């Protein structure tokens, strides 16, 4: 038995203690850098100031992205600890998604639900989709690194939380560029990008976890 135990622990190495505060600050710093670089590149929409002051839809999509990013990151980072489960956080995100769609329904009802195909704007929608997914790559990589350093016990749910958090992050940055304020357009393409990011994380992140 002693020989068996010695064999099991022979290749063990010291593990650096996680510091959640440091991880949160690092993520916040990365977010600030990406947002600043994106805006300094001249990607802000021309009428941004006017939209901020007069368009409730702008604040709806900005707030939705901010909540997705915040709750998603909190859920993911917390679940890197083996004693924490991401399931409750994912349930909260599900409720938030329902509220998001309910608000979209209320906002869209003022337009009479007309010209749905034209308002979805396939090509601009795909461009929006691509931008959000692309902007979610840096936070996805950062969360993947933190996940590998952690010890999540539910790697699938943790990966989904990482994907949703990254999508919220990318969506928040892109809101300052997105020229579309149609509730139907936003309610379709933004969640589609979030779903793609979550699916990618679900497929890619669990295998890289060392736990």
C-alpha positions in Angstrom: 0.0 0.0 0.0 2.8 2.4 0.8 4.4 1.7 -2.6 1.0 2.4 -4.3 0.6 5.7 -2.4 4.2 6.7 -3.2 3.6 6.0 -6.9 0.4 8.1 -7.0 2.0 11.1 -5.5 5.4 10.9 -7.1 4.7 13.3 -9.9 2.6 15.8 -7.9 3.7 19.4 -8.0 2.8 22.4 -5.8 -0.3 24.2 -6.9 -0.3 28.0 -6.8 -3.2 29.3 -4.6 -5.9 31.1 -6.6 -6.5 34.7 -5.8 -10.0 35.5 -7.1 -9.6 39.3 -6.6 -6.5 39.3 -8.8 -8.3 37.3 -11.4 -11.2 39.7 -11.4 -8.9 42.7 -11.6 -7.1 41.1 -14.5 -10.3 40.5 -16.4 -11.5 44.1 -15.7 -8.2 45.4 -17.0 -8.4 43.3 -20.2 -12.0 44.5 -20.7 -10.9 48.2 -20.3 -8.0 47.7 -22.8 -10.2 46.0 -25.4 -12.9 48.6 -25.2 -10.4 51.5 -25.3 -8.5 50.0 -28.3 -11.8 49.3 -30.1 -13.0 52.9 -29.7 -9.6 54.5 -30.3 -9.6 52.7 -33.7 -12.5 54.9 -34.6 -15.2 52.2 -34.4 -17.8 54.2 -32.5 -21.0 54.9 -34.4 -21.2 58.5 -35.7 -24.4 59.4 -33.8 -23.4 57.7 -30.6 -23.9 60.8 -28.4 -27.4 61.4 -29.9 -28.3 57.7 -29.5 -27.2 57.6 -25.9 -29.4 60.6 -25.1 -32.5 59.7 -27.0 -32.7 55.9 -27.7 -33.9 53.6 -24.9 -33.1 50.6 -27.1 -29.4 51.5 -26.9 -29.5 51.2 -23.1 -31.5 48.0 -23.3 -28.9 46.2 -25.4 -26.0 47.8 -23.5 -27.5 46.7 -20.2 -28.3 43.2 -21.4 -24.7 42.7 -22.6 -23.3 44.2 -19.4 -25.4 41.8 -17.2 -24.5 38.8 -19.4 -20.8 39.7 -19.1 -20.9 40.4 -15.3 -23.0 37.4 -14.2 -21.3 35.1 -16.7 -17.8 36.1 -15.5 -18.8 35.9 -11.8 -20.3 32.4 -12.4 -17.3 31.2 -14.3 -14.6 32.5 -12.0 -16.5 31.2 -8.9 -16.9 27.8 -10.4 -13.1 27.4 -11.0 -13.1 26.4 -7.3 -14.0 22.7 -7.0 -16.5 23.5 -4.2 -18.6 25.8 -6.3 -21.2 24.9 -9.0 -22.0 27.1 -11.9 -25.6 25.7 -12.2 -27.2 28.5 -10.1 -25.5 31.2 -12.1 -26.6 29.6 -15.4 -30.1 29.5 -14.1 -29.9 33.2 -13.3 -28.6 33.8 -16.8 -31.6 31.9 -18.2 -34.0 34.1 -16.2 -32.2 37.2 -17.5 -32.5 36.0 -21.1 -36.3 35.6 -20.6 -36.5 39.1 -19.2 -34.4 40.4 -22.1 -36.7 38.8 -24.7 -39.8 40.1 -22.8 -38.4 43.6 -23.0 -37.8 43.0 -26.7 -41.4 42.0 -27.2 -42.6 45.2 -25.4 -40.3 47.4 -27.5 -41.2 45.6 -30.7 -44.9 45.8 -30.1 -44.7 49.6 -30.7 -43.6 48.8 -34.3 -46.5 46.4 -34.9 -44.4 43.3 -35.6 -44.3 44.2 -39.3 -41.8 43.5 -42.1 -40.0 40.8 -40.0 -37.8 39.5 -42.9 -36.6 43.0 -43.9 -36.0 44.0 -40.3 -33.9 41.0 -39.6 -31.5 42.2 -42.3 -29.6 38.9 -43.0 -26.3 40.3 -44.2 -26.0 43.1 -41.6 -27.1 40.5 -39.0 -24.3 38.1 -40.0 -21.8 41.0 -39.8 -23.1 41.8 -36.3 -22.9 38.2 -35.4 -19.3 37.9 -36.7 -18.1 41.0 -34.9 -19.5 39.9 -31.5 -18.0 36.5 -31.8 -14.6 37.9 -32.8 -14.6 40.4 -30.0 -15.4 37.6 -27.6 -12.1 35.8 -28.4 -9.8 37.7 -26.0 -12.1 37.2 -23.0 -12.6 33.5 -24.0 -8.8 33.0 -24.1 -8.4 34.7 -20.7 -11.2 32.6 -19.1 -9.8 29.4 -20.6 -6.4 30.2 -19.0 -8.0 30.8 -15.6 -10.1 27.7 -16.0 -7.0 25.6 -16.7 -5.4 27.0 -13.6 -8.5 26.3 -11.5 -10.2 23.0 -10.6 -13.8 23.1 -11.9 -15.7 19.9 -11.2 -18.5 20.6 -13.7 -16.4 21.5 -16.7 -19.2 21.5 -19.2 -21.4 24.0 -17.2 -18.3 26.1 -16.4 -17.3 26.2 -20.1 -20.8 27.4 -21.1 -20.6 30.1 -18.4 -17.3 31.2 -19.9 -18.8 31.3 -23.4 -21.8 33.3 -22.4 -19.5 35.7 -20.4 -17.3 36.2 -23.4 -20.3 36.8 -25.7 -21.6 39.4 -23.3 -18.2 41.0 -23.2 -18.0 41.1 -27.0 -21.6 42.3 -27.3 -20.9 45.2 -24.8 -18.0 46.4 -26.9 -19.8 46.1 -30.2 -22.9 48.0 -28.9 -20.9 51.2 -29.3 -20.5 50.4 -33.0 -23.7 48.7 -33.9 -25.9 51.0 -36.0 -29.0 48.9 -35.5 -31.6 49.9 -32.9 -34.4 47.6 -34.1 -35.5 45.4 -31.1 -36.2 42.4 -33.4 -32.8 42.6 -35.0 -31.1 42.7 -31.6 -33.3 40.0 -30.0 -32.2 37.6 -32.8 -28.6 38.3 -33.7 -27.2 39.1 -30.3 -28.5 35.9 -28.7 -27.4 34.0 -31.8 -23.8 35.2 -31.2 -24.1 34.3 -27.5 -25.2 30.8 -28.4 -22.4 30.3 -30.8 -19.8 31.5 -28.3 -21.3 29.2 -25.6 -21.3 26.2 -28.0 -17.7 26.9 -29.0 -16.7 27.0 -25.3 -18.7 23.9 -24.6 -16.7 22.0 -27.2 -13.2 23.4 -26.7 -12.8 24.3 -23.0 -13.6 21.1 -21.1 -10.8 19.1 -22.7 -8.2 21.6 -21.7 -9.1 21.5 -18.1 -6.5 19.6 -16.1 -8.9 18.7 -13.3 
